[in-house]
Amino acid sequence: MRISTLAARLSLWPHQLAALTSAAVVRCAAVCTHAGCASLRSGHGGPVLTAASAPESVRIALIGDCHGQWNQHDNDALVALDADLSLFVGDFGNEDVNVVQHISCLKGRIRHASIFGNHDAFFSLRSKKHRGRHKLPELPSAEIEFCLPTFDRFPEMVKAQYELLKDCDVGWGRRHFQELGLHVVGGRPFSAGGPSMSKFRSFYRRHWGITRSNQSCAQISRCLEQVPAADDMIVIAHNGPAGLGSDAHSICGKDWGTPPGGDWGDDDLRAALDQSLSLGARVPLVVFGHMHESLSLGGNRRMVHVEQGTVYVNCAVVPRWRGTGGAACERHFTLVEMSRDTNCHLTVNEVRTVWAAPSGVIRTDAVRFGRESTRQRK
């Protein structure tokens, strides 16, 4: 039975969940025994680099909302794309542990970071069982020093996902990739955009002690401030920040309702970015998903927005599989090519949307954004 089919039940006994999680780990270990998985990709095991000696160019693979469409063939395709860093923006599926266990098998093969989306707690966000009881005391913003969730209280299927991805999760957190000379800072986990901070307030209070947008902003800002001035940073979120347009086809525009339109971006992320940028921080790239490229009323969304030196990229192309399935099915990725300027800081040169075979051969390649100076590596 597919593990994901059990998510809808949310009625597992503790011993059943333990057996399920154990089976997922065993299966993942079995999958990861194929040739090459046990060793790091070239360059991962080398000496730690300083920012000044970091690589001149960096390729980043972005994986938008999977919604159940990820398996071992996707792992193989992603590794073959030879990205220096891969970023998953969440919505792996409706609490789909099966998808998440495949992604967890990438550990040791590539550098990657991830954040959870609203569909990764799809049933739990709607369940009074997991929202109304045993809440953590609300914390004043000044007292939130490190936002580690009480994952032992997570609903069963959410906890199983977190256990599999906790080493790469950056929701309300930060990871330093020293060999690349950059940091990845995460926005609010499980965001559904718009008013979701208040809509799911009891969920956030139960697991983090956070209930207000300004508290979320304070945590994101704290992580941004921890990045040394000499280093570069990339911000990853499930939903993008507010302030990038209010048309239905805007990068975070609301494309439903009567009439459609409105800014569906996250206010807490916008406020944190504004504060950081006003203090002189460099944020060359902000990546997210949630707002799908195909609009509900027809047409396509703008997927790249450039403002004050920051490139905002929405990578949610859904569905991300096309073709007949299996090995013949093409997989969607967004590739970002970055290079260092004369001051040794990373800038975005190009953003491409690609469809690739499991072998990594790119079948379709289109440029979403490009500067005069483009990538050297093919």
Disulfide bonds with the S-S distance in Angstrom:
Cys28-Cys105 2.39
